Amino acid sequence: MDRLQTMSVFVSVAEEAGFAAAARRLNMSPPSVTRAVSDLEARLGARLLHRTTRMVTLTEAGERYLADCRRLLAEIEEADRHATGVHEAPQGTVTVTGSVMFGRVVLTPIFLDLQARYPEISISAMFLDRVVHLSDEGVDVAIRIADLPDSSLTAIRVGSIRRILCASPGYLDANGRPSDPNELSKHEIINFVHEAPRGEWVFHPDSGAKNFKVHSRLRFNVADAAITAAIAGGGITRVLSYMVAPHLESGALEAVLDDYVPPAVPVHVVHKEPGQTSARVRAVVDYLVECLRDEPMLS
């Protein structure tokens, strides 16, 4: 078995989390798959997989090697298509990453529509609440909600998202509606920790308001839980506008202190430099840009 075949076998084992499942996917015998990975580890002098009776997981070295294998195999596939004259036809798999809730609420419907437009394109979605390194993790496109540092990547701005403080009308009727950030200390605070990375809520620099040191009896690492608690009357929380748009529209939540919210956060579609962009990635990038610029939850 040559090196590329062995890499393909390793990728299948990693993605299927098992030798038997990878063997079925590759139409190979399980012993052949096991032997290929063992030979690969021997040649590299590194253990790539943790093996138990129940599952197979990647080692740290295996995670790095998997990203490299995916990237190299994709580049070889693209080179083959280019050589056979189909480089311009958008086909193949494109890996796209975004945050978990943005992926569920905004990106998933776009992916469904994209499949209808490009039947030969497959989307591999990685929804993670952390920054994903495109080259290291074998990712083609990222949706980033942040001010971006300078880099070798191409970033296309598609809109922006506001931060919103909100609570249920029932909670506000019972406890009062704050008219100034200083009044937040009198309220129950539901802390979505990603919106208070330094333990404080920052307000618009022109508002004259001091940053609010968040003291909360209820902290969540996911926005869904903070929003659910706020709808239930647990207090005031701060999240991104797209996360609560339907709840604000329905009246389940009410925005407060709108005059003090910080500047909107830009949203970018990020990919590699144009010279490295294949037809399949370009098609996905263009479609994402088109759809996100028309997305009503982005301003």
DRENDO-1510 file (C-alpha; in Angstrom, 1 decimal, always signed):
<recs>
REC; n; res; u; v; w
REC; 1; MET; +0.0; +0.0; +0.0 .
REC; 2; ASP; +1.5; +3.3; -1.0 .
REC; 3; ARG; +1.8; +6.4; +1.2 .
REC; 4; LEU; -1.3; +8.2; -0.1 .
REC; 5; GLN; -3.5; +5.1; +0.3 .
REC; 6; THR; -2.2; +4.7; +3.9 .
REC; 7; MET; -3.0; +8.3; +4.6 .
REC; 8; SER; -6.5; +7.8; +3.2 .
REC; 9; VAL; -7.0; +4.7; +5.4 .
REC; 10; PHE; -5.9; +6.7; +8.5 .
REC; 11; VAL; -8.3; +9.5; +7.7 .
REC; 12; SER; -11.2; +7.0; +7.4 .
REC; 13; VAL; -10.3; +5.4; +10.7 .
REC; 14; ALA; -10.1; +8.8; +12.4 .
REC; 15; GLU; -13.4; +10.0; +10.9 .
REC; 16; GLU; -15.2; +6.7; +11.6 .
REC; 17; ALA; -13.7; +6.4; +15.1 .
REC; 18; GLY; -13.1; +2.7; +14.4 .
REC; 19; PHE; -11.3; +0.1; +12.3 .
REC; 20; ALA; -14.3; -2.0; +11.4 .
REC; 21; ALA; -16.3; +1.1; +10.3 .
REC; 22; ALA; -13.4; +2.4; +8.2 .
REC; 23; ALA; -13.0; -1.1; +6.6 .
REC; 24; ARG; -16.7; -1.0; +5.5 .
REC; 25; ARG; -16.3; +2.5; +4.2 .
REC; 26; LEU; -13.2; +1.6; +2.2 .
REC; 27; ASN; -14.4; -1.9; +1.2 .
REC; 28; MET; -11.3; -3.4; +2.8 .
REC; 29; SER; -10.9; -6.2; +5.4 .
REC; 30; PRO; -10.5; -5.0; +9.0 .
REC; 31; PRO; -7.1; -6.7; +9.4 .
REC; 32; SER; -5.8; -4.8; +6.3 .
REC; 33; VAL; -7.0; -1.5; +7.8 .
REC; 34; THR; -5.4; -2.2; +11.2 .
REC; 35; ARG; -2.1; -3.3; +9.5 .
REC; 36; ALA; -2.0; -0.1; +7.4 .
REC; 37; VAL; -2.4; +2.2; +10.4 .
REC; 38; SER; +0.2; +0.2; +12.4 .
REC; 39; ASP; +2.7; +0.4; +9.5 .
REC; 40; LEU; +2.0; +4.1; +9.3 .
REC; 41; GLU; +2.7; +4.6; +13.0 .
REC; 42; ALA; +5.8; +2.5; +12.7 .
REC; 43; ARG; +7.1; +4.6; +9.8 .
REC; 44; LEU; +6.4; +7.9; +11.6 .
REC; 45; GLY; +7.7; +6.7; +14.9 .
REC; 46; ALA; +4.6; +8.2; +16.6 .
REC; 47; ARG; +1.3; +6.8; +18.0 .
REC; 48; LEU; -1.6; +8.4; +16.1 .
REC; 49; LEU; -4.5; +6.6; +17.8 .
REC; 50; HIS; -5.6; +5.6; +21.2 .
REC; 51; ARG; -7.2; +2.1; +20.9 .
REC; 52; THR; -9.8; +0.7; +23.4 .
REC; 53; THR; -12.3; -2.1; +23.1 .
REC; 54; ARG; -15.0; +0.4; +22.6 .
REC; 55; MET; -13.6; +3.2; +20.5 .
REC; 56; VAL; -10.6; +4.8; +18.7 .
REC; 57; THR; -9.6; +8.3; +19.5 .
REC; 58; LEU; -6.8; +10.5; +18.2 .
REC; 59; THR; -3.6; +11.3; +20.1 .
REC; 60; GLU; -2.3; +14.9; +19.9 .
REC; 61; ALA; +0.1; +13.8; +17.2 .
REC; 62; GLY; -2.8; +12.1; +15.4 .
REC; 63; GLU; -4.9; +15.3; +15.4 .
REC; 64; ARG; -2.1; +17.2; +13.8 .
REC; 65; TYR; -1.4; +14.5; +11.3 .
REC; 66; LEU; -5.1; +14.2; +10.4 .
REC; 67; ALA; -5.3; +17.9; +9.6 .
REC; 68; ASP; -2.2; +17.6; +7.4 .
REC; 69; CYS; -3.6; +14.4; +5.6 .
REC; 70; ARG; -6.9; +16.1; +4.9 .
REC; 71; ARG; -5.2; +19.1; +3.4 .
REC; 72; LEU; -2.8; +17.1; +1.3 .
REC; 73; LEU; -5.5; +14.7; +0.0 .
REC; 74; ALA; -7.8; +17.6; -0.9 .
REC; 75; GLU; -4.9; +19.3; -2.8 .
REC; 76; ILE; -4.2; +16.1; -4.7 .
REC; 77; GLU; -7.8; +15.7; -5.6 .
REC; 78; GLU; -7.9; +19.3; -6.8 .
REC; 79; ALA; -4.8; +18.8; -8.9 .
REC; 80; ASP; -6.3; +15.7; -10.5 .
REC; 81; ARG; -9.5; +17.7; -11.4 .
REC; 82; HIS; -7.4; +20.5; -12.8 .
REC; 83; ALA; -5.4; +18.2; -15.0 .
REC; 84; THR; -8.5; +16.6; -16.4 .
REC; 85; GLY; -10.1; +19.9; -17.3 .
REC; 86; VAL; -12.8; +20.1; -14.6 .
REC; 87; HIS; -11.1; +22.6; -12.3 .
REC; 88; GLU; -13.8; +25.1; -12.8 .
REC; 89; ALA; -16.7; +22.7; -12.0 .
REC; 90; PRO; -17.6; +23.2; -8.3 .
REC; 91; GLN; -17.6; +19.7; -6.9 .
REC; 92; GLY; -16.1; +18.0; -3.9 .
REC; 93; THR; -16.2; +18.5; -0.1 .
REC; 94; VAL; -15.8; +21.9; +1.5 .
REC; 95; THR; -15.2; +22.2; +5.3 .
REC; 96; VAL; -16.8; +25.2; +6.9 .
REC; 97; THR; -16.5; +26.3; +10.5 .
REC; 98; GLY; -18.5; +28.7; +12.7 .
REC; 99; SER; -19.7; +29.1; +16.2 .
REC; 100; VAL; -22.2; +26.5; +17.5 .
REC; 101; MET; -25.3; +28.7; +17.8 .
REC; 102; PHE; -24.6; +30.8; +14.7 .
REC; 103; GLY; -24.1; +27.5; +12.8 .
REC; 104; ARG; -27.4; +26.1; +14.0 .
REC; 105; VAL; -29.5; +29.3; +13.5 .
REC; 106; VAL; -28.0; +30.9; +10.5 .
REC; 107; LEU; -25.6; +28.6; +8.6 .
REC; 108; THR; -27.5; +25.4; +8.5 .
REC; 109; PRO; -30.4; +26.8; +6.4 .
REC; 110; ILE; -27.9; +28.3; +4.0 .
REC; 111; PHE; -26.1; +24.9; +3.6 .
REC; 112; LEU; -29.4; +23.3; +2.7 .
REC; 113; ASP; -30.1; +25.9; +0.0 .
REC; 114; LEU; -26.5; +25.6; -1.2 .
REC; 115; GLN; -26.9; +21.9; -1.8 .
REC; 116; ALA; -29.8; +22.6; -4.1 .
REC; 117; ARG; -27.7; +25.0; -6.1 .
REC; 118; TYR; -24.6; +22.9; -6.3 .
REC; 119; PRO; -25.5; +19.1; -6.3 .
REC; 120; GLU; -21.9; +18.1; -6.6 .
REC; 121; ILE; -20.7; +20.0; -3.5 .
REC; 122; SER; -20.7; +18.4; -0.1 .
REC; 123; ILE; -20.5; +20.5; +3.1 .
REC; 124; SER; -18.6; +19.3; +6.2 .
REC; 125; ALA; -19.7; +21.6; +9.0 .
REC; 126; MET; -17.6; +22.1; +12.1 .
REC; 127; PHE; -19.5; +24.2; +14.7 .
REC; 128; LEU; -17.2; +25.1; +17.6 .
REC; 129; ASP; -17.1; +27.9; +20.1 .
REC; 130; ARG; -13.4; +28.6; +19.5 .
REC; 131; VAL; -11.1; +30.0; +16.8 .
REC; 132; VAL; -10.2; +27.2; +14.3 .
REC; 133; HIS; -6.9; +27.5; +12.5 .
REC; 134; LEU; -7.8; +26.8; +8.8 .
REC; 135; SER; -4.6; +25.3; +7.6 .
REC; 136; ASP; -3.8; +23.3; +10.7 .
REC; 137; GLU; -7.2; +21.8; +11.1 .
REC; 138; GLY; -8.0; +21.2; +7.4 .
REC; 139; VAL; -10.8; +23.8; +7.2 .
REC; 140; ASP; -11.6; +25.7; +4.0 .
REC; 141; VAL; -13.9; +28.5; +5.1 .
REC; 142; ALA; -14.6; +30.1; +8.5 .
REC; 143; ILE; -17.4; +32.5; +9.6 .
REC; 144; ARG; -15.8; +34.7; +12.2 .
REC; 145; ILE; -17.8; +37.1; +14.4 .
REC; 146; ALA; -15.0; +39.4; +15.6 .
REC; 147; ASP; -12.5; +42.2; +14.8 .
REC; 148; LEU; -9.9; +40.3; +12.8 .
REC; 149; PRO; -6.1; +40.8; +13.1 .
REC; 150; ASP; -4.0; +41.1; +10.0 .
REC; 151; SER; -3.2; +37.7; +8.5 .
REC; 152; SER; -2.5; +35.9; +5.2 .
REC; 153; LEU; -6.2; +34.9; +5.0 .
REC; 154; THR; -8.8; +36.6; +2.9 .
REC; 155; ALA; -11.7; +38.1; +4.9 .
REC; 156; ILE; -14.9; +39.4; +3.3 .
REC; 157; ARG; -17.1; +41.4; +5.6 .
REC; 158; VAL; -20.8; +40.5; +5.3 .
REC; 159; GLY; -22.4; +42.4; +8.1 .
REC; 160; SER; -22.3; +43.0; +11.8 .
REC; 161; ILE; -24.0; +41.9; +15.0 .
REC; 162; ARG; -25.0; +43.9; +18.0 .
REC; 163; ARG; -24.6; +43.0; +21.7 .
REC; 164; ILE; -27.9; +43.1; +23.5 .
REC; 165; LEU; -28.9; +43.3; +27.2 .
REC; 166; CYS; -32.3; +41.7; +27.7 .
REC; 167; ALA; -34.7; +40.2; +30.2 .
REC; 168; SER; -38.3; +39.0; +30.3 .
REC; 169; PRO; -41.0; +41.6; +30.5 .
REC; 170; GLY; -42.2; +39.8; +33.7 .
REC; 171; TYR; -38.8; +40.2; +35.4 .
REC; 172; LEU; -38.6; +43.9; +34.4 .
REC; 173; ASP; -42.1; +44.6; +35.5 .
REC; 174; ALA; -41.3; +43.1; +38.9 .
REC; 175; ASN; -37.8; +44.6; +39.3 .
REC; 176; GLY; -37.8; +47.8; +37.3 .
REC; 177; ARG; -36.2; +48.7; +33.9 .
REC; 178; PRO; -32.6; +50.0; +34.3 .
REC; 179; SER; -32.0; +53.4; +32.7 .
REC; 180; ASP; -28.3; +53.5; +33.4 .
REC; 181; PRO; -25.6; +50.8; +33.6 .
REC; 182; ASN; -25.0; +51.7; +37.2 .
REC; 183; GLU; -28.5; +50.3; +38.1 .
REC; 184; LEU; -27.4; +46.8; +37.0 .
REC; 185; SER; -25.9; +46.2; +40.4 .
REC; 186; LYS; -29.5; +46.1; +41.8 .
REC; 187; HIS; -30.5; +43.3; +39.4 .
REC; 188; GLU; -30.1; +39.6; +39.0 .
REC; 189; ILE; -27.5; +39.0; +36.3 .
REC; 190; ILE; -27.4; +35.9; +34.1 .
REC; 191; ASN; -23.8; +35.7; +33.0 .
REC; 192; PHE; -23.1; +34.2; +29.5 .
REC; 193; VAL; -19.4; +34.0; +30.0 .
REC; 194; HIS; -18.4; +34.5; +26.4 .
REC; 195; GLU; -19.9; +38.0; +26.6 .
REC; 196; ALA; -17.8; +38.8; +29.7 .
REC; 197; PRO; -14.4; +37.3; +29.0 .
REC; 198; ARG; -12.7; +39.6; +31.5 .
REC; 199; GLY; -15.5; +39.4; +34.0 .
REC; 200; GLU; -17.1; +42.6; +32.9 .
REC; 201; TRP; -19.6; +44.1; +30.4 .
REC; 202; VAL; -18.1; +46.8; +28.3 .
REC; 203; PHE; -20.3; +49.7; +27.1 .
REC; 204; HIS; -20.1; +52.1; +24.3 .
REC; 205; PRO; -17.1; +54.4; +24.8 .
REC; 206; ASP; -19.1; +57.5; +23.9 .
REC; 207; SER; -21.9; +56.7; +26.4 .
REC; 208; GLY; -19.9; +57.8; +29.4 .
REC; 209; ALA; -20.8; +54.6; +31.2 .
REC; 210; LYS; -18.3; +52.7; +33.2 .
REC; 211; ASN; -17.7; +49.0; +32.5 .
REC; 212; PHE; -19.9; +46.8; +34.7 .
REC; 213; LYS; -18.2; +44.2; +36.8 .
REC; 214; VAL; -20.4; +41.2; +36.4 .
REC; 215; HIS; -21.4; +39.6; +39.7 .
REC; 216; SER; -23.8; +36.7; +39.0 .
REC; 217; ARG; -25.2; +33.7; +40.9 .
REC; 218; LEU; -25.9; +32.1; +37.5 .
REC; 219; ARG; -23.2; +31.5; +34.9 .
REC; 220; PHE; -23.4; +29.7; +31.6 .
REC; 221; ASN; -20.9; +28.8; +29.0 .
REC; 222; VAL; -23.5; +28.4; +26.3 .
REC; 223; ALA; -25.9; +31.2; +25.1 .
REC; 224; ASP; -29.0; +28.9; +24.8 .
REC; 225; ALA; -29.0; +28.3; +28.5 .
REC; 226; ALA; -28.6; +32.0; +29.4 .
REC; 227; ILE; -31.4; +32.9; +27.1 .
REC; 228; THR; -33.7; +30.2; +28.5 .
REC; 229; ALA; -33.0; +31.4; +32.0 .
REC; 230; ALA; -33.7; +35.0; +31.0 .
REC; 231; ILE; -37.0; +34.0; +29.3 .
REC; 232; ALA; -38.0; +32.2; +32.5 .
REC; 233; GLY; -37.5; +35.5; +34.5 .
REC; 234; GLY; -34.1; +34.8; +36.0 .
REC; 235; GLY; -32.7; +38.2; +35.3 .
REC; 236; ILE; -30.8; +40.3; +32.8 .
REC; 237; THR; -28.3; +38.7; +30.4 .
REC; 238; ARG; -26.1; +39.9; +27.5 .
REC; 239; VAL; -25.9; +38.0; +24.2 .
REC; 240; LEU; -25.5; +38.7; +20.5 .
REC; 241; SER; -28.5; +40.1; +18.7 .
REC; 242; TYR; -29.0; +37.1; +16.3 .
REC; 243; MET; -29.3; +34.8; +19.3 .
REC; 244; VAL; -32.4; +36.5; +20.6 .
REC; 245; ALA; -34.0; +38.0; +17.5 .
REC; 246; PRO; -37.1; +35.7; +17.5 .
REC; 247; HIS; -37.6; +36.1; +21.2 .
REC; 248; LEU; -37.4; +39.9; +21.0 .
REC; 249; GLU; -39.9; +39.8; +18.1 .
REC; 250; SER; -42.3; +37.5; +20.0 .
REC; 251; GLY; -42.1; +39.6; +23.2 .
REC; 252; ALA; -40.6; +36.8; +25.3 .
REC; 253; LEU; -37.6; +39.1; +25.9 .
REC; 254; GLU; -37.2; +42.9; +26.0 .
REC; 255; ALA; -34.0; +44.8; +25.3 .
REC; 256; VAL; -32.7; +47.2; +27.9 .
REC; 257; LEU; -30.0; +49.9; +27.9 .
REC; 258; ASP; -29.9; +50.1; +24.1 .
REC; 259; ASP; -28.2; +53.5; +24.2 .
REC; 260; TYR; -25.2; +52.0; +26.0 .
REC; 261; VAL; -24.4; +48.9; +24.0 .
REC; 262; PRO; -20.9; +48.8; +22.5 .
REC; 263; PRO; -20.2; +49.1; +18.8 .
REC; 264; ALA; -21.5; +46.2; +16.6 .
REC; 265; VAL; -19.2; +43.2; +16.0 .
REC; 266; PRO; -18.2; +42.6; +12.4 .
REC; 267; VAL; -19.0; +39.3; +10.7 .
REC; 268; HIS; -16.5; +37.9; +8.1 .
REC; 269; VAL; -16.3; +35.0; +5.7 .
REC; 270; VAL; -12.7; +33.9; +5.9 .
REC; 271; HIS; -10.7; +31.7; +3.5 .
REC; 272; LYS; -7.3; +31.2; +2.1 .
REC; 273; GLU; -5.7; +33.7; -0.3 .
REC; 274; PRO; -7.3; +33.8; -3.8 .
REC; 275; GLY; -4.4; +32.0; -5.5 .
REC; 276; GLN; -5.0; +29.0; -3.3 .
REC; 277; THR; -8.8; +28.9; -3.7 .
REC; 278; SER; -10.4; +26.1; -5.7 .
REC; 279; ALA; -13.6; +26.3; -7.7 .
REC; 280; ARG; -15.5; +24.4; -4.9 .
REC; 281; VAL; -14.4; +26.7; -2.2 .
REC; 282; ARG; -14.9; +29.8; -4.3 .
REC; 283; ALA; -18.5; +28.6; -5.0 .
REC; 284; VAL; -19.2; +28.2; -1.3 .
REC; 285; VAL; -17.6; +31.5; -0.3 .
REC; 286; ASP; -19.5; +33.4; -2.9 .
REC; 287; TYR; -22.8; +31.8; -1.8 .
REC; 288; LEU; -22.2; +32.4; +1.8 .
REC; 289; VAL; -21.3; +36.1; +1.1 .
REC; 290; GLU; -24.5; +36.5; -0.9 .
REC; 291; CYS; -26.7; +34.9; +1.7 .
REC; 292; LEU; -25.2; +36.5; +4.8 .
REC; 293; ARG; -25.3; +40.0; +3.3 .
REC; 294; ASP; -29.1; +39.4; +2.8 .
REC; 295; GLU; -29.5; +37.9; +6.3 .
REC; 296; PRO; -32.0; +40.1; +8.3 .
REC; 297; MET; -30.3; +39.1; +11.6 .
REC; 298; LEU; -27.1; +40.8; +10.4 .
REC; 299; SER; -27.0; +44.6; +10.0 .
</recs>
